[in-house]
């Protein structure tokens, strides 16, 4: 949309005419004189100089007023306003800590009629959660016997999701170092001086490795303002889609009985200590519901402010006005030469 930033400048448009007819004449030779642009040209344009035709004088007058109009238009700051763009507010720093212990290979979740392991189920639902966190910086910690940062905090959600999809269970060991995963997240939050610090820890087992005790890590997280949400994952072969026959469902369920126990008491204590919550996921619907609940508990900061990109245009009437004023000066000299 086109507009003038200073439209009040247009009141100056009739200034040369007002000065010409309202200001008192100044005697020749006077020490003080008011010089107004184009007044001399306008006087000569109306026929006061010998040899200048009436049509030429009228043409010069129109030309001079056009130049003055362009200068006033430039001073009024013409500009082009772009379409409104949502102002992105500062989002949260949110780290996902995903268990890669060997027990995550247990196939006790159902998806589209087939059994899938816990890690695949986690990737399906967590990937959707990552894509919805627009405006947040997302980080990814993978842990088993050790914890390591797979993706630093970033706004590039696609890359974080790719790293999660490429993660493989069992490669970092068979055990589970929950305390180390929490401690690593706290360390990174501290280094980056994050303002809103959220850790979502997903595991299917009990802490049995690492150097940092889970409750000590939870206290450390509390001290540094890190809120931890814990999720215990252990399915039972429940349906996430249609399958054929009750007998097949029964067989799948019996074959998919979880082989690892979740230390729910510790996970609940971690969440309670840090101001978060503990969730238990037994199937894909519950797991998806947990992430939906997290979206409600820690909503994405939506841009409530808008700005419109501004492209200044004042230089164009200014340049055109300067060009026409030079042309006017040349024409004036030629007409004077013709009349002398």
PADO-852077 format. One line per 8 residues: number of its first residue (from 0); their letters; for each residue x, y, z of C-alpha. Coordinates in Angstrom, 3 decimals, padded with zeros to 6 digits. Layout:
<pts>
NUM = A = X/Y/Z ~ ... .
</pts>
This chain:
<pts>
0 = XXXXXXXX = 000.000/000.000/000.000 ~ 001.270/003.440/-000.961 ~ 001.213/006.283/001.554 ~ 003.001/009.463/002.649 ~ 004.673/009.280/006.067 ~ 004.482/013.073/006.482 ~ 001.350/014.119/004.571 ~ 001.205/017.467/006.397 .
8 = XXXXXXXX = 004.178/018.621/004.266 ~ 001.724/019.101/001.386 ~ 000.566/022.370/003.009 ~ 003.791/023.855/001.604 ~ 002.658/023.272/-001.966 ~ 001.135/026.756/-002.513 ~ 004.022/028.498/-000.701 ~ 005.718/030.054/-003.813 .
16 = XXXXXXXX = 002.415/031.552/-004.995 ~ 001.592/032.902/-001.521 ~ 005.032/034.457/-001.190 ~ 004.772/035.994/-004.647 ~ 001.427/037.695/-004.034 ~ 001.444/038.339/-000.278 ~ 005.023/039.274/000.550 ~ 005.898/043.003/000.079 .
24 = XXXXXXXX = 008.199/043.864/-002.790 ~ 011.854/044.355/-001.931 ~ 013.660/047.352/-003.296 ~ 016.687/046.695/-005.475 ~ 019.911/046.907/-003.613 ~ 018.355/046.248/-000.222 ~ 020.587/044.325/002.117 ~ 017.906/041.921/003.282 .
32 = XXXXXXXX = 015.949/039.930/000.720 ~ 013.787/036.837/000.779 ~ 014.820/034.400/-001.887 ~ 012.166/031.915/-002.916 ~ 012.925/029.140/-005.408 ~ 011.570/029.592/-008.941 ~ 010.009/033.044/-008.331 ~ 012.339/034.617/-010.854 .
40 = XXXXXXXX = 011.543/031.927/-013.368 ~ 007.814/032.313/-012.732 ~ 008.008/036.084/-013.287 ~ 009.882/035.681/-016.519 ~ 007.490/032.896/-017.527 ~ 004.528/035.261/-017.436 ~ 006.062/037.517/-020.021 ~ 008.124/040.110/-018.129 .
48 = XXXXXXXX = 011.224/039.408/-020.169 ~ 011.453/040.711/-023.673 ~ 011.307/038.251/-026.474 ~ 009.523/035.505/-024.561 ~ 006.221/034.427/-025.987 ~ 003.144/033.990/-023.837 ~ 002.944/030.247/-024.551 ~ 006.590/029.784/-023.574 .
56 = XXXXXXXX = 006.004/031.688/-020.362 ~ 003.009/029.535/-019.453 ~ 004.986/026.384/-020.224 ~ 007.827/027.463/-017.961 ~ 005.402/028.306/-015.178 ~ 003.844/024.833/-015.331 ~ 007.314/023.287/-015.480 ~ 008.464/025.224/-012.406 .
64 = XXXXXXXX = 005.351/024.268/-010.421 ~ 005.910/020.606/-011.374 ~ 009.446/020.772/-010.011 ~ 008.218/022.344/-006.762 ~ 005.500/019.685/-006.474 ~ 008.078/016.929/-006.831 ~ 010.230/018.456/-004.094 ~ 007.240/018.716/-001.762 .
72 = XXXXXXXX = 006.261/015.131/-002.593 ~ 009.769/013.951/-001.718 ~ 009.706/015.865/001.580 ~ 006.380/014.176/002.454 ~ 008.271/010.833/002.503 ~ 006.349/008.591/000.103 ~ 006.703/004.916/000.967 ~ 005.313/001.499/000.134 .
80 = XXXXXXXX = 003.906/-000.620/002.974 ~ 004.123/-004.370/002.527 ~ 001.640/-006.950/003.763 ~ 001.393/-007.324/007.578 ~ 003.849/-009.894/008.953 ~ 003.444/-011.510/012.356 ~ 006.167/-010.427/014.742 ~ 007.810/-013.582/016.015 .
88 = XXXXXXXX = 007.940/-013.421/019.793 ~ 010.699/-015.097/021.739 ~ 009.867/-018.765/022.188 ~ 011.020/-021.393/024.637 ~ 014.194/-023.414/024.747 ~ 012.954/-026.985/024.758 ~ 015.146/-030.102/024.885 ~ 013.927/-033.625/024.149 .
96 = XXXXXXXX = 015.824/-036.412/025.890 ~ 015.044/-039.787/024.267 ~ 016.033/-043.159/025.701 ~ 017.996/-045.353/023.253 ~ 018.535/-048.294/025.565 ~ 018.095/-051.754/024.105 ~ 014.671/-052.177/025.723 ~ 013.329/-049.481/023.372 .
104 = XXXXXXXX = 013.415/-052.182/020.673 ~ 010.559/-053.982/022.416 ~ 007.635/-054.288/019.979 ~ 004.565/-053.514/022.079 ~ 002.934/-050.645/020.153 ~ 000.562/-051.018/017.250 ~ 000.462/-048.711/014.235 ~ -001.725/-049.241/011.174 .
112 = XXXXXXXX = -002.355/-052.864/012.097 ~ 001.267/-053.835/012.768 ~ 003.448/-054.081/015.838 ~ 006.222/-051.494/016.102 ~ 008.877/-050.994/018.749 ~ 008.870/-048.251/021.345 ~ 011.477/-046.139/019.592 ~ 009.566/-046.115/016.310 .
120 = XXXXXXXX = 006.399/-045.147/018.187 ~ 008.352/-042.370/019.891 ~ 009.667/-041.102/016.552 ~ 006.174/-041.010/015.023 ~ 004.568/-038.987/017.781 ~ 007.561/-036.890/018.851 ~ 008.212/-035.887/015.249 ~ 004.739/-034.373/014.989 .
128 = XXXXXXXX = 005.302/-032.566/018.284 ~ 008.572/-031.060/017.010 ~ 006.911/-029.766/013.845 ~ 004.251/-027.961/015.906 ~ 006.761/-026.064/018.061 ~ 007.190/-023.146/015.687 ~ 009.125/-020.315/017.333 ~ 010.788/-022.541/019.951 .
136 = XXXXXXXX = 014.401/-023.593/019.913 ~ 014.508/-027.391/020.008 ~ 017.422/-029.534/021.159 ~ 017.823/-033.322/021.165 ~ 019.614/-035.482/023.709 ~ 019.986/-039.219/023.106 ~ 020.942/-041.394/026.023 ~ 021.455/-045.011/027.054 .
144 = XXXXXXXX = 024.572/-045.940/029.043 ~ 025.765/-042.398/028.263 ~ 024.040/-039.163/027.297 ~ 025.102/-036.969/024.398 ~ 023.763/-033.977/022.518 ~ 022.651/-035.034/019.069 ~ 021.211/-031.631/018.088 ~ 021.955/-028.318/019.821 .
152 = XXXXXXXX = 019.163/-025.867/020.523 ~ 018.008/-024.531/017.168 ~ 015.002/-023.132/015.324 ~ 015.662/-025.659/012.547 ~ 012.961/-028.144/013.553 ~ 013.398/-030.155/010.362 ~ 017.007/-030.987/011.209 ~ 016.120/-031.999/014.764 .
160 = XXXXXXXX = 013.394/-034.293/013.439 ~ 015.856/-035.824/010.963 ~ 018.344/-036.556/013.753 ~ 015.572/-038.191/015.772 ~ 014.477/-040.318/012.812 ~ 018.070/-041.516/012.303 ~ 018.572/-042.530/015.956 ~ 019.065/-046.243/016.561 .
168 = XXXXXXXX = 018.409/-048.072/019.827 ~ 021.204/-050.083/021.414 ~ 024.088/-048.218/019.770 ~ 024.848/-046.263/022.972 ~ 024.572/-049.283/025.238 ~ 021.944/-051.405/026.922 ~ 021.645/-049.461/030.197 ~ 019.856/-046.213/031.038 .
176 = XXXXXXXX = 021.525/-043.051/032.396 ~ 018.561/-040.831/033.247 ~ 020.503/-038.635/035.676 ~ 023.242/-037.901/033.136 ~ 020.655/-036.923/030.507 ~ 019.096/-034.388/032.884 ~ 022.511/-033.070/033.924 ~ 023.590/-032.599/030.298 .
184 = XXXXXXXX = 020.435/-030.644/029.509 ~ 020.938/-028.403/032.562 ~ 024.529/-027.736/031.522 ~ 023.496/-026.629/028.030 ~ 020.684/-024.422/029.328 ~ 023.150/-022.766/031.692 ~ 025.742/-022.165/028.974 ~ 023.206/-020.513/026.672 .
192 = XXXXXXXX = 021.572/-018.478/029.458 ~ 018.142/-019.618/028.295 ~ 015.137/-017.836/029.820 ~ 012.449/-020.521/029.475 ~ 013.966/-023.942/030.041 ~ 011.928/-027.059/029.342 ~ 013.174/-030.657/029.296 ~ 010.974/-033.533/028.093 .
200 = XXXXXXXX = 012.527/-036.850/029.115 ~ 011.193/-040.047/027.576 ~ 012.299/-043.448/028.881 ~ 011.054/-047.013/029.277 ~ 013.328/-048.142/032.092 ~ 015.109/-047.473/035.363 ~ 018.273/-045.478/035.946 ~ 021.085/-048.046/036.127 .
208 = XXXXXXXX = 024.071/-046.210/034.655 ~ 025.828/-042.864/034.622 ~ 027.585/-040.792/037.269 ~ 024.717/-038.539/038.298 ~ 021.868/-039.761/040.450 ~ 018.413/-038.879/038.976 ~ 017.213/-037.047/042.097 ~ 020.467/-035.104/042.379 .
216 = XXXXXXXX = 020.035/-034.158/038.722 ~ 016.448/-033.128/039.418 ~ 017.569/-030.848/042.246 ~ 020.208/-029.387/039.967 ~ 017.528/-028.745/037.337 ~ 015.345/-027.034/039.916 ~ 018.218/-024.793/041.032 ~ 018.759/-023.606/037.457 .
224 = XXXXXXXX = 015.095/-023.169/036.596 ~ 014.736/-026.182/034.301 ~ 011.249/-027.689/034.282 ~ 011.303/-031.421/033.542 ~ 008.375/-033.374/032.095 ~ 008.922/-037.129/032.286 ~ 007.233/-039.756/030.097 ~ 007.265/-043.468/030.812 .
232 = XXXXXXXX = 006.858/-045.536/027.649 ~ 005.793/-049.185/027.696 ~ 003.025/-050.406/025.436 ~ 000.934/-053.546/025.437 ~ 000.215/-054.078/021.764 ~ -002.959/-051.973/021.917 ~ -004.620/-051.037/018.687 ~ -003.805/-047.857/016.851 .
240 = XXXXXXXX = -005.620/-049.066/013.752 ~ -007.761/-051.969/012.520 ~ -006.437/-055.527/012.416 ~ -007.980/-058.801/011.338 ~ -009.564/-061.014/014.017 ~ -009.754/-061.150/017.794 ~ -007.393/-064.148/017.926 ~ -004.691/-062.194/016.102 .
248 = XXXXXXXX = -005.115/-059.327/018.550 ~ -004.797/-061.720/021.507 ~ -001.690/-063.370/020.100 ~ -000.029/-060.033/019.383 ~ -000.830/-058.779/022.857 ~ 000.604/-061.884/024.548 ~ 003.761/-061.703/022.437 ~ 004.178/-057.996/023.095 .
256 = XXXXXXXX = 004.164/-057.976/026.893 ~ 006.728/-055.370/028.021 ~ 009.997/-056.850/029.266 ~ 011.234/-053.756/031.153 ~ 009.790/-052.020/034.168 ~ 009.501/-048.255/034.453 ~ 010.619/-046.588/037.661 ~ 007.491/-044.447/037.832 .
264 = XXXXXXXX = 008.214/-043.366/041.389 ~ 011.510/-041.762/040.394 ~ 010.075/-040.206/037.239 ~ 007.226/-038.716/039.252 ~ 009.660/-037.364/041.838 ~ 011.815/-035.755/039.130 ~ 008.808/-034.016/037.605 ~ 007.454/-032.902/040.975 .
272 = XXXXXXXX = 010.820/-031.513/042.100 ~ 011.237/-029.376/038.985 ~ 007.631/-028.218/038.610 ~ 006.820/-030.489/035.682 ~ 004.533/-033.511/035.341 ~ 004.860/-037.236/034.839 ~ 002.966/-039.046/032.059 ~ 002.560/-042.735/031.286 .
280 = XXXXXXXX = 002.114/-043.894/027.672 ~ 000.792/-047.400/026.999 ~ -000.136/-046.932/023.328 ~ 000.175/-044.457/020.496 ~ -003.041/-042.655/021.396 ~ -001.830/-042.072/024.935 ~ 001.591/-040.985/023.717 ~ 000.026/-038.528/021.258 .
288 = XXXXXXXX = -002.287/-037.305/023.999 ~ 000.706/-036.617/026.228 ~ 002.312/-034.372/023.638 ~ -001.033/-032.633/023.094 ~ -001.156/-032.022/026.847 ~ 002.381/-030.636/026.719 ~ 001.274/-028.238/023.984 ~ -001.386/-027.009/026.418 .
296 = XXXXXXXX = 000.970/-026.834/029.404 ~ 003.759/-025.166/027.451 ~ 001.986/-023.426/024.552 ~ 003.901/-022.051/021.619 ~ 004.346/-018.293/021.860 ~ 002.184/-016.915/019.059 ~ 003.065/-013.633/017.420 ~ 000.411/-011.184/018.605 .
304 = XXXXXXXX = 002.214/-008.174/017.154 ~ 002.525/-007.387/013.486 ~ 004.802/-005.182/011.460 ~ 004.688/-004.034/007.860 ~ 007.917/-003.816/005.845 ~ 008.473/-000.270/004.586 ~ 010.183/000.575/001.316 ~ 011.104/004.317/001.089 .
312 = XXXXXXXX = 010.298/006.008/-002.234 ~ 011.269/009.651/-001.530 ~ 014.425/009.403/-003.650 ~ 012.495/009.053/-006.908 ~ 010.542/012.356/-006.852 ~ 013.663/014.037/-005.464 ~ 015.844/012.835/-008.334 ~ 013.175/013.664/-010.894 .
320 = XXXXXXXX = 012.730/017.125/-009.396 ~ 016.490/017.803/-009.562 ~ 016.603/016.628/-013.175 ~ 013.672/018.806/-014.208 ~ 015.097/021.823/-012.348 ~ 018.323/021.521/-014.359 ~ 016.282/021.271/-017.549 ~ 014.313/024.333/-016.467 .
328 = XXXXXXXX = 017.552/026.243/-015.845 ~ 018.841/025.382/-019.317 ~ 015.559/026.389/-020.963 ~ 015.522/029.645/-019.037 ~ 019.021/030.573/-020.221 ~ 018.113/029.752/-023.798 ~ 014.959/031.881/-023.694 ~ 016.884/034.767/-022.169 .
336 = XXXX = 019.437/034.485/-024.930 ~ 016.682/034.498/-027.529 ~ 015.123/037.646/-026.116 ~ 018.327/039.693/-025.746 .
</pts>
